[in-house]
Amino acid sequence: MSEKPITIRITGKVGYEDEITVAQAAQIIGFLNADTGPTLLPPNGGPAAGPSLVEAKVRTMIKVASPRAALEAAGAKTNPQKIVALAAWVLQDGGETFQLDAIKVQFQRAREMMPKNLSRDLASAITSGWVAESDMPGEYYLTNKVQNVLEGGFPVETRNGSPRNRARTSTIRTRRSGGPSKSAKPQVFASIDEFPPVLDGVLPYHRMPAQKELLLWALWFAKVNDIKGLTNSDAVWLTNELGAGIHSKHLTARFELLRKAGHANRSTVDKTLRITPPGEAYLKSVTAKNA
């Protein structure tokens, strides 16, 4: 006779509900209480043979239960951090972008005092490289820097300058927000030691109004550093390094906007992306309008 399934429901900072066996329920509870999740047993109670389907299911389904729990899980203290944590909560069901109005609602639901200047705090989050503007007006997305903010908190700098996360506050896994992945430094940038987000004659990188301008800024950065052109993966890496990355699946569409306007082109020889003189003039006009 097969074991009758039971329903397990977990509430609190994280939430989970499913029909599973008694043995699996015991293992899930152990998994949640452990610093590193134990291997879950199969339904027949036999020996474990690596990560089970139940463990994978728990990792993907467990979510932060409320906006308040999101703030606590991320350790958000400042208003820009709270915006990021609440945005991560909004996006944990698989969304890629959020609007500021949605964040206002979550401040209310979390019983948090509404910031006096939410737009300014959002700008600070953008400057920190946590949030970037989408091409859709009024929509934003979280960058790779804070993709696990509800799992490990905000990144802080170590003595050698590399990022690390604050102590884990909860065993929570959230879906990626769509930011670009961190990868090895491309060979084309081998001779460049630092990547400051400033260029003479134009606004800083983080003050560009939209992603297509961010991409154009990155192409100009390449030209200033005597790089003839960037591949798509080079451009993704560079924008991520500058602090407001463009996802690889969005980059082609952003480039097409620039190409149609005559602001950038693609080499017919090596297929790299390059800024054009009209593109340089356009960035200068953007600077004049937003200075």
Backbone as JSON, one array per atom type, in Angstrom:
{
  "sequence": "MSEKPITIRITGKVGYEDEITVAQAAQIIGFLNADTGPTLLPPNGGPAAGPSLVEAKVRTMIKVASPRAALEAAGAKTNPQKIVALAAWVLQDGGETFQLDAIKVQFQRAREMMPKNLSRDLASAITSGWVAESDMPGEYYLTNKVQNVLEGGFPVETRNGSPRNRARTSTIRTRRSGGPSKSAKPQVFASIDEFPPVLDGVLPYHRMPAQKELLLWALWFAKVNDIKGLTNSDAVWLTNELGAGIHSKHLTARFELLRKAGHANRSTVDKTLRITPPGEAYLKSVTAKNA",
  "N": [[0.85, -1.2, 0.0], [0.6, 2.12, -0.9], [2.09, 5.05, 0.55], [0.03, 7.42, 2.13], [-0.37, 10.67, 0.91], [0.49, 13.8, 2.49], [-0.39, 17.16, 3.34], [1.79, 19.83, 3.38], [2.37, 22.91, 4.86], [4.08, 25.87, 5.03], [4.62, 28.81, 6.75], [5.43, 32.28, 7.34], [8.45, 34.07, 7.19], [9.09, 32.89, 4.85], [7.17, 31.04, 2.43], [5.45, 27.96, 1.73], [3.68, 25.33, 0.16], [2.46, 22.07, -0.36], [1.62, 18.73, -1.52], [3.02, 15.97, -0.1], [5.09, 13.15, 0.98], [5.31, 11.73, 4.33], [7.96, 11.25, 5.06], [9.32, 12.89, 3.29], [8.37, 15.37, 4.14], [9.56, 15.58, 6.65], [12.22, 15.75, 5.89], [12.21, 18.14, 4.43], [11.67, 20.03, 6.41], [13.99, 19.72, 7.91], [15.79, 20.58, 6.0], [15.12, 23.31, 5.74], [15.87, 24.25, 8.22], [18.56, 23.96, 8.29], [21.95, 25.16, 7.83], [23.19, 24.57, 5.43], [21.39, 22.97, 3.03], [20.2, 19.65, 3.7], [20.47, 16.5, 1.92], [17.56, 15.37, 0.44], [15.39, 12.61, 1.13], [14.23, 9.96, -1.04], [10.77, 9.14, -2.0], [10.28, 6.47, -1.06], [11.79, 6.22, 1.15], [14.32, 5.23, 0.94], [17.95, 5.09, 0.46], [19.58, 8.22, -0.15], [20.4, 9.61, -3.3], [21.98, 11.84, -4.25], [20.86, 15.26, -4.99], [17.37, 15.54, -4.68], [14.16, 15.46, -6.42], [12.29, 16.69, -4.81], [13.83, 18.39, -3.19], [14.81, 20.17, -5.12], [12.38, 21.23, -5.89], [11.52, 22.51, -3.58], [13.49, 24.49, -3.36], [12.96, 26.1, -5.56], [10.34, 26.94, -5.18], [10.0, 28.15, -2.71], [9.32, 31.23, -1.31], [9.67, 34.68, -0.39], [7.44, 35.76, 2.04], [6.07, 38.2, 2.4], [6.02, 41.82, 1.91], [7.17, 43.06, 4.17], [8.68, 40.94, 5.22], [10.49, 40.71, 3.14], [12.03, 43.05, 3.38], [13.27, 42.52, 5.81], [14.63, 40.14, 5.23], [16.48, 40.99, 3.32], [17.89, 42.77, 4.8], [17.5, 45.5, 4.59], [18.15, 48.88, 5.1], [18.46, 51.61, 4.37], [16.58, 53.99, 2.37], [16.99, 53.64, -0.51], [17.89, 50.96, -0.45], [15.62, 49.72, 0.57], [13.83, 50.14, -1.52], [14.97, 48.48, -3.46], [14.79, 45.94, -2.21], [12.0, 45.65, -1.95], [11.31, 45.75, -4.63], [12.51, 43.4, -5.5], [10.89, 41.61, -4.17], [8.46, 42.06, -5.49], [9.16, 41.11, -8.01], [9.64, 38.4, -7.71], [8.01, 36.4, -8.69], [8.71, 36.0, -11.27], [8.66, 38.22, -12.93], [10.2, 40.85, -14.91], [10.53, 43.61, -14.96], [9.72, 46.58, -13.04], [7.49, 49.11, -11.75], [7.53, 52.38, -10.29], [5.23, 53.08, -8.92], [4.25, 50.62, -8.07], [6.08, 49.99, -6.11], [5.54, 51.92, -4.22], [3.1, 51.02, -3.23], [3.96, 48.68, -1.94], [5.53, 49.71, 0.13], [3.51, 50.71, 1.74], [2.14, 48.33, 2.35], [4.07, 47.05, 3.82], [4.04, 48.51, 6.07], [5.77, 50.65, 6.24], [7.24, 53.87, 6.57], [6.52, 56.19, 4.07], [8.98, 57.27, 1.8], [10.08, 60.68, 1.57], [11.01, 61.68, -0.81], [10.79, 59.75, -3.18], [11.59, 59.39, -5.81], [14.14, 60.51, -5.85], [15.45, 58.73, -4.15], [15.24, 56.42, -5.66], [16.88, 57.16, -7.77], [19.3, 57.15, -6.42], [19.56, 54.43, -5.95], [19.92, 53.6, -8.54], [22.34, 54.88, -9.16], [23.98, 53.46, -7.45], [24.19, 51.15, -8.81], [22.35, 49.14, -8.54], [19.82, 49.2, -9.62], [18.39, 49.6, -12.86], [17.3, 51.49, -15.7], [14.61, 50.54, -17.8], [13.91, 50.21, -21.34], [11.29, 50.77, -21.69], [9.27, 53.45, -20.89], [9.24, 54.65, -17.56], [9.65, 52.17, -16.38], [11.66, 49.79, -14.61], [14.51, 47.68, -13.82], [16.14, 45.15, -11.8], [19.63, 44.87, -11.28], [22.41, 42.61, -11.93], [23.97, 42.79, -9.67], [22.37, 42.69, -7.41], [20.94, 40.35, -7.54], [20.52, 38.25, -5.79], [19.5, 39.38, -3.5], [17.43, 38.93, -1.64], [18.21, 36.62, -0.59], [20.85, 36.73, 0.39], [21.31, 39.32, 1.25], [22.56, 42.73, 0.86], [25.36, 43.45, -1.3], [28.6, 44.03, 0.0], [31.75, 45.76, 0.23], [34.86, 44.06, 0.38], [38.16, 44.03, 1.88], [39.93, 43.76, -0.24], [38.48, 44.84, -2.23], [36.64, 43.32, -3.6], [33.25, 42.15, -4.06], [31.08, 40.99, -1.44], [28.49, 39.2, 0.27], [26.32, 40.2, 2.93], [25.81, 38.51, 6.11], [23.82, 35.56, 5.84], [20.34, 35.79, 6.11], [18.19, 34.2, 5.84], [17.06, 31.1, 4.46], [16.42, 31.37, 1.42], [15.41, 31.28, -1.92], [15.3, 33.14, -4.8], [13.9, 33.99, -8.0], [15.89, 34.85, -10.85], [16.33, 38.23, -11.79], [16.73, 39.0, -14.32], [19.03, 40.39, -14.89], [22.35, 40.83, -16.28], [24.8, 38.18, -16.41], [27.69, 37.66, -14.36], [30.91, 37.38, -15.65], [34.1, 36.13, -16.85], [36.71, 38.51, -17.44], [36.7, 39.94, -20.61], [39.06, 39.41, -23.3], [39.51, 41.62, -24.89], [39.52, 43.76, -23.19], [41.83, 43.53, -21.77], [44.06, 45.19, -21.34], [43.09, 47.24, -19.85], [42.79, 48.55, -16.67], [41.04, 49.8, -14.83], [37.57, 50.73, -14.79], [36.13, 53.38, -14.94], [33.0, 55.07, -14.53], [32.8, 57.43, -16.06], [33.22, 59.85, -18.64], [34.97, 62.24, -20.58], [33.22, 65.11, -21.57], [30.64, 64.06, -21.73], [27.64, 62.97, -19.97], [27.89, 61.14, -16.82], [27.93, 57.53, -16.79], [25.75, 56.35, -15.33], [23.84, 58.28, -15.47], [22.69, 58.29, -17.9], [19.73, 58.33, -19.89], [18.29, 56.0, -20.77], [18.41, 52.47, -21.73], [19.43, 52.21, -24.34], [21.02, 54.45, -24.6], [22.84, 53.87, -22.6], [24.16, 51.69, -23.76], [25.26, 52.96, -26.0], [26.97, 54.74, -24.73], [28.77, 52.91, -23.64], [29.92, 51.93, -25.98], [31.22, 54.21, -26.85], [33.05, 54.48, -24.78], [34.64, 52.28, -25.36], [35.78, 53.11, -27.81], [37.23, 55.39, -27.0], [39.17, 54.11, -25.56], [40.72, 52.98, -27.49], [39.65, 50.68, -28.67], [38.43, 48.97, -31.32], [35.87, 47.88, -31.74], [33.04, 46.23, -30.14], [32.03, 42.95, -29.28], [28.8, 41.36, -28.85], [28.83, 39.99, -26.38], [31.03, 41.2, -25.18], [30.03, 43.79, -24.83], [27.89, 43.33, -23.09], [29.31, 42.45, -20.81], [30.84, 44.76, -20.25], [28.88, 46.76, -19.72], [27.76, 45.67, -17.46], [29.96, 45.72, -15.74], [30.26, 48.44, -15.47], [28.14, 49.02, -13.89], [25.38, 49.15, -14.4], [23.98, 46.88, -15.89], [23.23, 45.55, -19.17], [21.06, 43.1, -20.22], [21.88, 40.16, -22.07], [19.86, 39.22, -23.75], [18.44, 41.47, -24.3], [20.13, 43.17, -25.55], [20.54, 43.17, -28.38], [18.18, 44.28, -29.39], [18.37, 46.86, -28.34], [20.64, 47.75, -29.65], [19.7, 47.75, -32.29], [17.94, 49.9, -32.27], [19.77, 51.99, -32.05], [21.24, 51.59, -34.39], [19.33, 52.05, -36.42], [18.91, 54.73, -36.06], [21.28, 55.71, -36.89], [23.32, 55.94, -35.09], [25.05, 53.98, -34.3], [26.93, 51.19, -35.61], [27.47, 47.93, -37.16], [30.34, 46.02, -37.67], [31.16, 44.64, -40.82], [33.12, 42.84, -41.07], [34.2, 41.7, -38.58], [31.91, 41.67, -37.07], [31.57, 43.3, -34.86], [30.28, 45.82, -32.59], [30.0, 49.35, -33.06], [30.41, 52.81, -32.26], [29.18, 55.67, -34.0], [30.11, 58.83, -35.62], [27.71, 60.49, -35.67], [26.5, 59.25, -33.5], [28.16, 59.95, -31.36], [27.71, 62.69, -31.38], [25.04, 62.65, -30.69], [25.09, 61.67, -28.03], [26.34, 63.82, -26.84], [24.35, 65.72, -27.17], [22.37, 64.64, -25.56], [23.63, 64.96, -23.14], [23.7, 67.76, -22.98], [20.99, 68.31, -22.7], [20.38, 67.18, -20.25], [22.14, 68.09, -18.39]],
  "CA": [[0.0, 0.0, 0.0], [1.42, 3.34, -0.98], [1.92, 5.98, 1.67], [-0.92, 8.49, 1.85], [0.29, 11.98, 0.94], [0.0, 14.8, 3.42], [-0.17, 18.53, 2.87], [2.67, 20.63, 4.23], [2.22, 24.35, 4.64], [5.05, 26.63, 5.81], [4.35, 30.25, 6.69], [6.39, 33.12, 8.04], [9.23, 34.85, 6.24], [8.97, 32.19, 3.57], [5.95, 30.27, 2.36], [5.5, 26.8, 0.86], [2.56, 24.42, 0.36], [2.45, 21.01, -1.36], [1.3, 17.39, -1.04], [4.23, 15.15, -0.12], [5.06, 12.06, 1.95], [5.76, 12.08, 5.68], [9.43, 11.27, 5.06], [9.76, 14.1, 2.59], [8.06, 16.52, 4.99], [10.6, 15.66, 7.68], [13.45, 16.21, 5.26], [12.06, 19.55, 4.07], [11.83, 20.8, 7.64], [15.42, 19.72, 8.2], [16.44, 21.42, 4.98], [14.87, 24.72, 6.05], [16.53, 24.61, 9.47], [20.0, 23.75, 8.17], [22.72, 26.21, 7.15], [23.26, 24.07, 4.06], [20.29, 22.02, 2.97], [20.54, 18.24, 3.6], [19.92, 15.8, 0.78], [16.24, 14.85, 0.78], [15.2, 11.2, 0.82], [13.18, 9.67, -2.01], [9.5, 8.81, -1.37], [10.25, 5.17, -0.4], [12.62, 6.25, 2.35], [15.59, 4.59, 0.66], [19.12, 5.97, 0.53], [19.58, 9.35, -1.07], [21.39, 9.5, -4.39], [22.14, 13.19, -4.78], [19.72, 16.14, -4.8], [16.13, 14.94, -5.16], [13.18, 16.33, -7.05], [11.64, 17.48, -3.76], [14.75, 19.47, -2.82], [14.78, 21.16, -6.2], [11.08, 21.89, -5.88], [11.5, 23.44, -2.45], [14.37, 25.63, -3.64], [12.38, 27.0, -6.56], [9.01, 27.41, -4.83], [10.01, 28.95, -1.5], [9.35, 32.66, -1.6], [9.47, 35.58, 0.73], [5.99, 35.76, 2.2], [5.44, 39.52, 2.46], [6.97, 42.93, 1.75], [7.91, 43.24, 5.42], [9.68, 39.88, 5.28], [11.52, 41.02, 2.15], [12.92, 44.06, 3.97], [14.05, 41.86, 6.85], [15.53, 39.16, 4.6], [17.56, 41.71, 2.64], [18.6, 43.66, 5.72], [17.41, 46.84, 4.01], [18.14, 49.94, 6.1], [18.25, 52.92, 3.73], [15.46, 54.01, 1.42], [17.34, 52.95, -1.76], [17.9, 49.52, -0.2], [14.23, 49.27, 0.71], [13.26, 50.1, -2.88], [15.5, 47.28, -4.12], [14.21, 44.75, -1.56], [10.58, 45.56, -2.32], [11.27, 45.41, -6.05], [12.82, 41.97, -5.6], [9.69, 40.88, -3.74], [7.49, 42.18, -6.57], [9.62, 40.37, -9.18], [10.0, 37.02, -7.41], [7.18, 35.47, -9.46], [9.22, 35.87, -12.62], [8.64, 39.46, -13.69], [11.52, 41.4, -15.22], [10.58, 45.04, -14.69], [8.76, 47.08, -12.06], [7.2, 50.53, -11.81], [7.67, 53.01, -8.98], [3.93, 53.03, -8.24], [4.14, 49.32, -7.41], [6.91, 50.03, -4.91], [4.81, 52.73, -3.24], [2.11, 50.13, -2.62], [4.64, 47.75, -1.04], [5.88, 50.46, 1.33], [2.3, 50.75, 2.56], [1.85, 46.98, 2.84], [5.1, 46.7, 4.81], [3.89, 49.46, 7.18], [6.96, 51.49, 6.27], [7.0, 55.27, 6.26], [6.81, 56.49, 2.67], [10.05, 58.26, 1.64], [9.6, 62.0, 1.13], [11.4, 61.88, -2.21], [11.03, 58.39, -3.67], [12.32, 59.47, -7.08], [15.55, 60.74, -5.53], [15.99, 57.48, -3.6], [15.39, 55.51, -6.79], [18.08, 57.6, -8.48], [20.45, 56.67, -5.64], [19.67, 52.99, -6.21], [20.48, 53.49, -9.9], [23.75, 55.27, -9.06], [24.68, 52.37, -6.77], [24.3, 50.01, -9.72], [21.38, 48.09, -8.17], [18.63, 49.34, -10.47], [18.63, 50.22, -14.17], [16.08, 51.85, -16.41], [14.24, 49.78, -18.98], [13.57, 51.05, -22.49], [9.9, 51.17, -21.53], [9.22, 54.6, -19.98], [8.7, 54.42, -16.23], [9.89, 50.81, -15.91], [13.02, 49.56, -14.15], [14.81, 46.29, -13.48], [17.25, 44.97, -10.87], [20.84, 44.42, -11.95], [23.04, 41.4, -11.44], [24.58, 43.02, -8.36], [21.44, 42.4, -6.31], [20.06, 39.28, -7.98], [20.23, 37.37, -4.65], [19.39, 40.25, -2.33], [16.53, 38.35, -0.65], [18.86, 35.42, -0.07], [22.07, 37.01, 1.13], [21.47, 40.72, 1.6], [23.23, 43.61, -0.1], [26.8, 43.25, -1.38], [29.47, 45.04, 0.61], [33.11, 45.63, -0.28], [35.88, 43.52, 1.26], [39.38, 44.84, 1.87], [40.55, 43.75, -1.57], [37.61, 45.51, -3.19], [35.68, 42.43, -4.24], [31.99, 42.17, -3.33], [30.59, 39.82, -0.72], [27.16, 39.44, 0.82], [26.19, 40.16, 4.38], [25.42, 37.19, 6.61], [22.52, 35.11, 5.36], [19.27, 35.99, 7.08], [17.13, 33.23, 5.62], [17.3, 30.21, 3.34], [15.42, 31.76, 0.45], [15.9, 31.37, -3.29], [14.4, 33.9, -5.65], [14.22, 33.9, -9.4], [16.72, 35.92, -11.37], [15.55, 39.35, -12.27], [16.99, 39.29, -15.71], [20.25, 41.13, -15.1], [23.39, 40.07, -16.95], [25.61, 37.35, -15.55], [29.08, 38.08, -14.2], [31.78, 36.4, -16.29], [35.51, 36.51, -16.89], [37.02, 39.73, -18.19], [37.02, 39.65, -22.01], [40.43, 39.71, -23.7], [39.58, 42.94, -25.51], [39.74, 44.74, -22.13], [42.97, 43.04, -20.98], [45.01, 46.26, -21.01], [42.4, 48.26, -19.04], [42.78, 48.15, -15.27], [39.86, 50.34, -14.16], [36.47, 51.08, -15.68], [35.36, 54.46, -14.3], [31.77, 55.37, -15.28], [32.82, 58.83, -16.48], [33.96, 60.18, -19.86], [35.01, 63.68, -20.84], [32.28, 65.66, -22.54], [29.29, 63.48, -21.66], [27.18, 62.64, -18.63], [28.33, 59.84, -16.3], [27.19, 56.37, -17.29], [24.49, 56.11, -14.61], [22.87, 59.35, -15.73], [22.09, 58.1, -19.22], [18.29, 58.21, -19.67], [17.7, 54.7, -21.09], [19.4, 51.44, -22.03], [20.13, 52.41, -25.62], [22.08, 55.42, -24.34], [23.88, 53.16, -21.85], [24.95, 50.92, -24.73], [26.03, 53.9, -26.81], [28.03, 55.23, -23.84], [29.77, 51.84, -23.55], [30.65, 51.89, -27.26], [32.15, 55.35, -26.86], [34.12, 54.11, -23.86], [35.54, 51.39, -26.1], [36.52, 53.9, -28.8], [38.19, 56.23, -26.27], [40.26, 53.24, -25.11], [41.36, 52.4, -28.68], [39.06, 49.4, -29.03], [37.71, 49.24, -32.57], [34.47, 47.5, -31.62], [32.71, 45.26, -29.1], [31.06, 41.9, -29.56], [27.66, 41.45, -27.94], [29.22, 39.55, -25.03], [31.9, 42.25, -24.63], [29.18, 44.91, -24.42], [27.17, 42.9, -21.89], [30.26, 42.46, -19.7], [31.23, 46.13, -19.93], [27.78, 47.48, -19.07], [27.65, 45.11, -16.11], [31.1, 46.23, -14.97], [30.01, 49.86, -15.22], [27.19, 49.09, -12.78], [23.97, 49.03, -14.82], [24.16, 45.97, -17.01], [22.19, 45.26, -20.16], [20.98, 41.65, -20.4], [22.22, 39.74, -23.43], [18.66, 39.05, -24.58], [17.92, 42.8, -24.63], [21.15, 44.02, -26.17], [20.35, 43.29, -29.82], [17.09, 45.24, -29.63], [18.87, 48.2, -28.04], [21.55, 48.11, -30.74], [18.92, 48.04, -33.5], [17.46, 51.28, -32.14], [20.9, 52.87, -32.35], [21.61, 51.44, -35.81], [18.33, 52.7, -37.26], [19.09, 56.17, -35.91], [22.6, 56.07, -37.4], [24.22, 56.24, -33.97], [26.0, 52.87, -34.15], [26.87, 50.23, -36.7], [28.12, 46.65, -36.9], [31.36, 45.72, -38.66], [30.87, 43.53, -41.72], [34.27, 41.94, -41.02], [34.23, 40.92, -37.34], [30.58, 41.74, -36.46], [31.58, 44.06, -33.61], [29.45, 47.03, -32.53], [30.83, 50.56, -33.01], [29.71, 54.09, -32.24], [29.43, 56.5, -35.18], [30.17, 60.26, -35.29], [26.39, 60.98, -35.22], [26.24, 58.72, -32.17], [28.88, 60.8, -30.43], [26.98, 63.97, -31.32], [23.79, 62.4, -29.97], [25.38, 61.61, -26.6], [26.6, 65.2, -26.39], [23.05, 66.42, -27.08], [21.72, 64.11, -24.36], [24.31, 65.62, -22.03], [23.26, 69.16, -22.93], [19.61, 68.36, -22.24], [20.25, 66.66, -18.89], [23.2, 68.63, -17.52]],
  "C": [[0.89, 1.24, 0.0], [1.1, 4.27, 0.18], [0.99, 7.12, 1.27], [-0.21, 9.84, 1.93], [-0.32, 12.9, 1.98], [0.29, 16.17, 2.83], [0.71, 19.26, 3.87], [2.51, 22.09, 3.86], [3.18, 25.07, 5.58], [4.74, 28.1, 5.65], [5.37, 30.99, 7.52], [7.13, 33.97, 7.05], [9.24, 34.21, 4.86], [7.69, 31.37, 3.6], [6.07, 29.13, 1.38], [4.3, 25.91, 1.18], [2.58, 23.37, -0.75], [2.0, 19.71, -0.69], [2.53, 16.51, -1.21], [4.08, 14.02, 0.9], [5.56, 12.55, 3.31], [7.29, 12.19, 5.72], [9.96, 12.53, 4.38], [9.5, 15.35, 3.42], [9.13, 16.7, 6.05], [11.9, 16.19, 7.1], [13.38, 17.68, 4.87], [12.25, 20.44, 5.29], [13.3, 20.86, 8.04], [16.2, 20.6, 7.25], [16.31, 22.89, 5.31], [15.63, 25.17, 7.29], [18.05, 24.49, 9.4], [20.66, 24.93, 7.49], [22.92, 25.85, 5.69], [22.28, 22.93, 3.97], [20.75, 20.59, 2.85], [19.94, 17.64, 2.35], [18.61, 15.15, 1.18], [16.11, 13.41, 0.34], [14.14, 11.02, -0.24], [11.93, 9.22, -1.31], [9.5, 7.49, -0.63], [11.15, 5.1, 0.82], [13.97, 5.62, 2.16], [16.74, 5.57, 0.74], [19.07, 7.05, -0.52], [20.67, 9.16, -2.11], [21.56, 10.86, -5.04], [20.88, 13.99, -4.57], [18.47, 15.55, -5.43], [15.22, 15.97, -5.8], [12.53, 17.23, -6.01], [12.52, 18.65, -3.35], [14.74, 20.57, -3.86], [13.48, 21.93, -6.18], [10.99, 22.9, -4.75], [12.32, 24.68, -2.77], [13.74, 26.62, -4.62], [11.06, 27.59, -6.13], [8.99, 28.29, -3.59], [10.18, 30.42, -1.85], [9.27, 33.45, -0.31], [7.98, 35.86, 0.83], [5.34, 37.13, 2.11], [6.47, 40.61, 2.21], [7.8, 43.17, 3.01], [9.01, 42.19, 5.55], [10.81, 40.12, 4.29], [12.53, 42.03, 2.7], [13.83, 43.42, 5.01], [15.06, 40.89, 6.24], [16.72, 39.84, 3.94], [18.4, 42.56, 3.59], [18.59, 45.1, 5.26], [17.27, 47.89, 5.11], [17.83, 51.31, 5.49], [17.08, 52.84, 2.76], [15.81, 53.37, 0.07], [17.38, 51.43, -1.59], [16.49, 48.97, -0.07], [13.54, 49.19, -0.65], [13.7, 48.81, -3.57], [14.86, 46.02, -3.54], [12.75, 44.57, -1.94], [10.41, 45.24, -3.8], [11.55, 43.93, -6.26], [11.62, 41.14, -5.18], [8.63, 40.91, -4.85], [7.86, 41.26, -7.74], [9.84, 38.89, -8.93], [9.13, 35.99, -8.12], [7.6, 35.37, -10.92], [9.17, 37.12, -13.46], [10.04, 40.0, -13.91], [11.63, 42.88, -14.9], [9.52, 45.43, -13.66], [8.57, 48.58, -12.27], [7.24, 51.11, -10.39], [6.35, 52.99, -8.22], [3.75, 51.71, -7.5], [4.95, 49.29, -6.12], [6.23, 50.86, -3.82], [3.79, 51.87, -2.5], [2.77, 49.2, -1.61], [5.14, 48.44, 0.22], [4.69, 50.49, 2.29], [2.0, 49.39, 3.16], [2.84, 46.55, 3.91], [5.01, 47.58, 6.06], [5.15, 50.28, 7.38], [6.57, 52.92, 5.94], [7.4, 55.55, 4.81], [7.92, 57.53, 2.58], [9.5, 59.58, 1.11], [9.92, 62.26, -0.34], [11.79, 60.52, -2.8], [11.83, 58.4, -4.97], [13.81, 59.68, -6.84], [16.19, 59.46, -4.99], [16.16, 56.43, -4.69], [16.64, 55.87, -7.59], [19.35, 57.14, -7.75], [20.67, 55.18, -5.86], [20.26, 52.74, -7.59], [21.97, 53.81, -9.88], [24.58, 54.18, -8.39], [24.84, 51.14, -7.65], [23.36, 48.88, -9.39], [20.18, 48.06, -9.1], [19.05, 49.99, -11.79], [17.3, 50.49, -14.84], [15.85, 50.95, -17.62], [13.99, 50.75, -20.14], [12.12, 51.5, -22.45], [9.84, 52.32, -20.53], [8.58, 54.24, -18.64], [8.88, 53.02, -15.68], [11.38, 50.61, -15.63], [13.24, 48.07, -13.9], [16.0, 46.25, -12.52], [18.44, 44.4, -11.62], [21.38, 43.16, -11.3], [23.63, 41.56, -10.04], [23.69, 42.61, -7.21], [20.5, 41.26, -6.67], [19.68, 38.34, -6.84], [20.01, 38.17, -3.37], [18.47, 39.66, -1.26], [17.11, 37.07, -0.05], [20.05, 35.76, 0.81], [22.28, 38.45, 1.51], [22.22, 41.5, 0.53], [24.73, 43.36, -0.11], [27.54, 44.39, -0.69], [30.88, 44.77, 0.12], [34.03, 45.03, 0.78], [37.13, 44.38, 1.14], [40.04, 44.86, 0.49], [39.65, 44.31, -2.64], [36.6, 44.62, -3.87], [34.4, 42.38, -3.42], [31.75, 40.89, -2.56], [29.23, 40.17, -0.15], [27.21, 39.44, 2.33], [25.72, 38.78, 4.8], [24.02, 36.84, 6.15], [21.49, 35.28, 6.45], [18.18, 34.95, 6.94], [17.51, 32.35, 4.44], [16.21, 30.41, 2.33], [16.07, 31.79, -0.92], [14.88, 32.11, -4.11], [14.82, 33.74, -7.09], [15.07, 35.08, -9.83], [15.87, 37.02, -11.95], [15.84, 39.7, -13.72], [18.25, 40.07, -15.97], [21.31, 40.25, -15.74], [24.25, 39.29, -15.98], [27.04, 37.88, -15.51], [29.98, 37.01, -14.79], [33.2, 36.93, -16.3], [35.7, 37.74, -17.77], [37.39, 39.38, -19.63], [38.44, 40.11, -22.37], [40.56, 41.11, -24.27], [39.85, 44.04, -24.47], [40.99, 44.43, -21.3], [43.9, 44.17, -20.53], [44.39, 47.35, -20.13], [42.28, 47.77, -17.61], [41.51, 48.6, -14.56], [38.83, 50.76, -15.2], [35.6, 52.16, -15.03], [34.14, 54.82, -15.16], [31.68, 56.83, -15.69], [33.66, 58.96, -17.75], [33.92, 61.69, -20.05], [33.96, 64.06, -21.88], [30.88, 65.1, -22.52], [28.93, 63.18, -20.21], [27.78, 61.33, -18.15], [27.4, 58.72, -16.77], [25.82, 56.23, -16.65], [23.45, 57.19, -14.85], [22.3, 59.28, -17.15], [20.6, 57.76, -19.06], [17.68, 56.84, -19.93], [18.8, 53.73, -21.53], [20.13, 51.67, -23.35], [21.24, 53.44, -25.46], [23.21, 54.78, -23.51], [24.78, 52.37, -22.8], [25.82, 51.84, -25.57], [27.2, 54.46, -26.02], [29.15, 54.19, -23.77], [30.58, 51.74, -24.84], [31.62, 53.06, -27.38], [33.33, 55.09, -25.93], [35.14, 53.23, -24.58], [36.39, 52.19, -27.09], [37.59, 54.75, -28.13], [39.4, 55.41, -25.83], [40.87, 52.44, -26.27], [40.91, 50.98, -28.98], [38.15, 49.64, -30.23], [36.22, 48.91, -32.48], [34.28, 46.44, -30.55], [31.78, 44.19, -29.65], [29.88, 42.08, -28.6], [28.06, 41.08, -26.52], [30.17, 40.56, -24.38], [31.06, 43.4, -24.08], [28.39, 44.57, -23.17], [28.1, 42.96, -20.68], [30.58, 43.89, -19.28], [30.11, 46.88, -19.23], [27.55, 46.96, -17.66], [28.75, 45.65, -15.21], [30.91, 47.7, -14.61], [28.91, 50.07, -14.2], [25.73, 49.01, -13.13], [23.96, 48.19, -16.08], [22.95, 45.85, -17.92], [22.2, 43.76, -20.41], [21.24, 41.31, -21.86], [20.98, 39.62, -24.33], [18.01, 40.39, -24.95], [18.88, 43.6, -25.5], [20.92, 44.22, -27.67], [19.27, 44.31, -30.15], [17.55, 46.66, -29.38], [19.81, 48.67, -29.16], [20.77, 48.48, -32.0], [18.34, 49.45, -33.46], [18.56, 52.27, -32.51], [21.27, 52.8, -33.83], [20.63, 52.18, -36.72], [18.45, 54.23, -37.2], [20.43, 56.64, -36.46], [23.62, 56.35, -36.32], [25.26, 55.15, -33.72], [25.88, 51.97, -35.37], [27.6, 48.95, -36.31], [29.12, 46.37, -38.03], [30.95, 44.53, -39.52], [32.0, 42.5, -41.71], [34.23, 41.06, -39.77], [32.93, 41.0, -36.53], [30.55, 42.5, -35.14], [30.74, 45.32, -33.74], [30.35, 48.25, -32.36], [29.95, 51.8, -32.97], [30.1, 54.88, -33.5], [29.58, 57.96, -34.76], [28.8, 60.84, -34.94], [26.02, 60.46, -33.84], [26.93, 59.53, -31.1], [28.16, 62.14, -30.26], [25.68, 63.81, -30.54], [24.03, 62.35, -28.47], [25.68, 63.0, -26.05], [25.3, 65.99, -26.28], [22.27, 65.94, -25.87], [22.32, 64.78, -23.12], [23.83, 67.06, -21.87], [21.85, 69.28, -22.38], [19.47, 68.01, -20.76], [21.3, 67.19, -17.93], [22.61, 69.45, -16.39]]
}
